[in-house]
Amino acid sequence: MLTKTLVPHSVAREIQTMIHAGSLKPGEKIPSQREFSQKFGISRASLREALLTLETLGLLKTEPGRGTFVADPAAASAASMATWRYSDSYSVFDVFQTRILLEGEIARLAAGRLTPHQLERMEAATLTMEECWGKHDLLANVDADLEFHSTIVTACANAMLKALYQTVRDQMTETQRQPMPITDPERMGKSIAEHRRIIAALKANDSAAACREMQAHIRNTALCAGLSP
């Protein structure tokens, strides 16, 4: 049994592994929250967070009045994005628009400030994204994407912008997960290429290009989600 110290993300990874291994089969209803929370040794609140993450990634699907089921890959053509969980405070459009403004400026101010080690981490994260997409490891793909973006934030010269990023990080992270169920391989390939152009601009100390490439990257992700901020 897993220890109670595991965070929701770790439990989400365990459930994703169960899905890939066939322990939880497509179309199968998952165990009750009571049963699952006991199995993993975590609170129901932590389990719900893990399940929400997997639902956003398109691995689970909740049907009102019936329960939560493992998504069927055979129905990929009918895939849709999960319900936006922050709708009571911000629309997904608002968050993408904020990402464009905030991360574009952060990238501009980070240009030329990243150490060789940080640039290597970003390159490794981009490669991990590419590899994990091919293996259908969506959690690791998003983790690598988050590391890529957060590494740029650490090099930003403006402490207030860095603090603002942390304040809205949960909502911005959700926009990185949200389009996954409807992302096709061609779009993921373009996203990887965009990451590499951002790295090149940062490495070249080209602040204008870093801002432009980051903003284009986020706009393209929004377009994948059916939005045009």
C-alpha positions as CSV (number, residue, x, y, z in Angstrom):
1,M,0.0,0.0,0.0
2,L,1.2,3.5,-0.8
3,T,2.0,5.8,2.1
4,K,-0.2,8.6,3.2
5,T,2.6,11.1,2.4
6,L,2.1,10.7,-1.4
7,V,0.7,13.8,-3.1
8,P,-2.2,13.6,-5.6
9,H,0.2,13.7,-8.5
10,S,1.8,10.5,-7.4
11,V,-1.5,8.8,-7.1
12,A,-2.5,10.1,-10.6
13,R,0.7,8.4,-11.9
14,E,-0.2,5.1,-10.2
15,I,-3.7,5.2,-11.7
16,Q,-2.3,6.1,-15.2
17,T,0.1,3.1,-14.8
18,M,-2.9,0.9,-14.0
19,I,-4.7,2.1,-17.1
20,H,-1.6,1.4,-19.3
21,A,-1.1,-2.0,-17.7
22,G,-4.8,-3.0,-18.3
23,S,-5.6,-3.3,-14.6
24,L,-8.2,-0.6,-15.4
25,K,-9.7,-1.3,-18.8
26,P,-11.3,1.2,-21.3
27,G,-14.9,1.7,-20.4
28,E,-14.5,0.3,-16.9
29,K,-16.0,2.1,-14.0
30,I,-13.2,2.9,-11.5
31,P,-13.6,1.9,-7.8
32,S,-15.5,4.1,-5.4
33,Q,-13.6,7.1,-3.9
34,R,-13.8,5.4,-0.5
35,E,-12.1,2.2,-1.9
36,F,-9.5,4.0,-3.9
37,S,-8.6,6.5,-1.1
38,Q,-8.1,3.5,1.2
39,K,-6.0,1.6,-1.4
40,F,-3.6,4.6,-1.8
41,G,-3.7,5.7,1.8
42,I,-4.7,9.3,1.0
43,S,-7.7,11.5,1.8
44,R,-10.7,11.7,-0.5
45,A,-9.8,15.3,-1.3
46,S,-6.3,14.3,-2.5
47,L,-7.8,11.5,-4.5
48,R,-10.4,13.8,-6.1
49,E,-7.5,16.1,-7.2
50,A,-5.7,13.1,-8.8
51,L,-8.9,12.1,-10.6
52,L,-9.5,15.6,-11.8
53,T,-6.0,15.7,-13.3
54,L,-6.5,12.4,-15.1
55,E,-9.9,13.6,-16.4
56,T,-8.4,16.8,-17.7
57,L,-5.8,14.7,-19.6
58,G,-8.6,12.7,-21.1
59,L,-7.7,9.4,-19.3
60,L,-10.9,9.3,-17.3
61,K,-14.4,10.5,-18.0
62,T,-17.1,11.3,-15.5
63,E,-20.7,10.7,-16.4
64,P,-23.3,12.5,-14.2
65,G,-25.3,10.0,-12.2
66,R,-23.2,7.1,-13.3
67,G,-19.7,7.6,-12.0
68,T,-16.1,7.9,-13.4
69,F,-14.9,5.6,-16.1
70,V,-11.7,4.9,-17.9
71,A,-11.8,6.7,-21.3
72,D,-11.9,4.5,-24.4
73,P,-9.0,5.3,-26.8
74,A,-11.2,3.8,-29.6
75,A,-13.5,6.8,-29.1
76,A,-10.6,9.3,-29.6
77,S,-12.3,10.9,-32.6
78,A,-15.1,12.0,-30.3
79,A,-12.7,13.2,-27.6
80,S,-13.5,16.5,-26.0
81,M,-11.9,18.6,-23.3
82,A,-12.9,18.2,-19.7
83,T,-15.0,20.8,-17.9
84,W,-12.9,23.8,-17.0
85,R,-12.5,23.5,-13.2
86,Y,-11.9,27.2,-12.5
87,S,-15.0,28.5,-14.2
88,D,-16.3,30.0,-10.9
89,S,-13.4,32.5,-11.0
90,Y,-11.7,32.8,-14.5
91,S,-12.6,31.5,-17.9
92,V,-10.1,29.4,-19.8
93,F,-9.9,32.3,-22.4
94,D,-8.9,34.7,-19.6
95,V,-6.2,32.4,-18.4
96,F,-4.7,31.9,-21.9
97,Q,-4.8,35.7,-22.5
98,T,-3.0,36.2,-19.2
99,R,-0.4,33.6,-20.1
100,I,0.3,35.3,-23.4
101,L,0.9,38.6,-21.6
102,L,2.7,37.3,-18.5
103,E,4.9,34.6,-20.0
104,G,5.7,36.6,-23.0
105,E,7.2,39.4,-20.8
106,I,8.9,36.9,-18.5
107,A,10.6,35.3,-21.5
108,R,11.7,38.8,-22.7
109,L,13.3,39.5,-19.3
110,A,14.9,36.1,-19.0
111,A,16.7,36.3,-22.4
112,G,20.4,36.1,-21.8
113,R,20.0,35.3,-18.1
114,L,19.7,31.5,-18.2
115,T,22.7,29.5,-17.3
116,P,24.0,26.7,-19.5
117,H,22.6,24.2,-17.0
118,Q,19.2,25.8,-17.1
119,L,19.2,25.8,-21.0
120,E,20.3,22.1,-20.9
121,R,17.3,21.4,-18.5
122,M,15.0,23.1,-21.0
123,E,16.4,21.1,-23.8
124,A,16.1,17.8,-21.8
125,A,12.5,18.7,-20.8
126,T,11.6,19.3,-24.5
127,L,13.1,15.9,-25.4
128,T,11.2,14.2,-22.6
129,M,7.9,15.8,-23.8
130,E,8.6,14.3,-27.2
131,E,9.4,10.9,-25.9
132,C,6.6,10.7,-23.4
133,W,4.0,11.7,-26.0
134,G,5.1,8.7,-28.1
135,K,4.7,6.5,-25.0
136,H,1.3,8.0,-24.1
137,D,2.7,9.0,-20.7
138,L,0.6,12.2,-20.6
139,L,1.5,13.0,-17.0
140,A,5.2,13.0,-17.7
141,N,4.7,15.0,-20.9
142,V,2.9,17.7,-18.9
143,D,5.5,17.6,-16.1
144,A,8.2,18.2,-18.6
145,D,6.3,21.1,-20.2
146,L,5.8,22.6,-16.7
147,E,9.6,22.3,-16.1
148,F,10.3,24.0,-19.4
149,H,8.1,27.0,-18.6
150,S,9.1,27.3,-14.9
151,T,12.8,27.2,-15.7
152,I,12.3,30.4,-17.7
153,V,10.5,32.0,-14.8
154,T,13.4,31.4,-12.5
155,A,15.6,33.4,-14.8
156,C,13.2,36.4,-15.0
157,A,14.8,39.7,-13.8
158,N,11.5,41.0,-12.3
159,A,10.6,39.6,-8.9
160,M,7.0,40.8,-9.0
161,L,6.4,39.1,-12.3
162,K,7.8,35.9,-10.8
163,A,5.5,36.2,-7.8
164,L,2.5,36.9,-10.1
165,Y,3.3,33.7,-12.1
166,Q,3.3,31.7,-8.8
167,T,-0.1,33.2,-7.8
168,V,-1.8,32.0,-11.0
169,R,0.3,28.9,-11.7
170,D,-2.5,26.4,-10.9
171,Q,-4.8,27.9,-13.5
172,M,-2.0,28.2,-16.1
173,T,-1.0,24.6,-15.5
174,E,-4.6,23.6,-16.2
175,T,-4.4,25.2,-19.7
176,Q,-1.3,23.1,-20.4
177,R,-3.4,19.9,-19.5
178,Q,-6.7,21.0,-20.9
179,P,-6.1,20.6,-24.7
180,M,-4.4,17.1,-24.3
181,P,-7.4,15.0,-25.2
182,I,-7.8,16.7,-28.6
183,T,-4.2,17.3,-29.4
184,D,-3.0,15.4,-32.5
185,P,0.6,14.2,-33.1
186,E,1.1,16.9,-35.7
187,R,0.3,19.6,-33.2
188,M,2.6,18.1,-30.6
189,G,5.4,18.0,-33.1
190,K,4.9,21.7,-33.8
191,S,4.8,22.5,-30.0
192,I,8.2,20.8,-29.6
193,A,9.6,22.9,-32.5
194,E,8.2,26.0,-30.8
195,H,10.0,25.1,-27.6
196,R,13.2,24.8,-29.4
197,R,12.8,28.2,-31.1
198,I,12.2,29.7,-27.6
199,I,15.4,28.1,-26.3
200,A,17.3,29.4,-29.3
201,A,16.0,33.0,-28.7
202,L,16.9,32.8,-25.0
203,K,20.3,31.5,-25.7
204,A,21.0,34.2,-28.2
205,N,20.0,36.9,-25.7
206,D,17.3,38.0,-28.2
207,S,14.7,39.4,-25.9
208,A,12.2,40.4,-28.6
209,A,12.4,37.0,-30.3
210,A,12.0,35.2,-26.9
211,C,8.8,37.2,-26.2
212,R,7.5,36.7,-29.7
213,E,8.1,33.0,-29.8
214,M,6.6,32.4,-26.3
215,Q,3.5,34.4,-27.2
216,A,3.1,32.5,-30.5
217,H,3.5,29.2,-28.7
218,I,0.8,30.0,-26.2
219,R,-1.5,31.3,-28.8
220,N,-1.1,28.1,-30.8
221,T,-1.9,26.0,-27.7
222,A,-5.0,28.1,-27.2
223,L,-6.0,27.5,-30.9
224,C,-5.7,23.8,-30.2
225,A,-8.2,24.3,-27.4
226,G,-10.6,26.1,-29.9
227,L,-9.8,29.6,-28.6
228,S,-8.3,32.7,-30.3
229,P,-7.0,35.0,-27.5
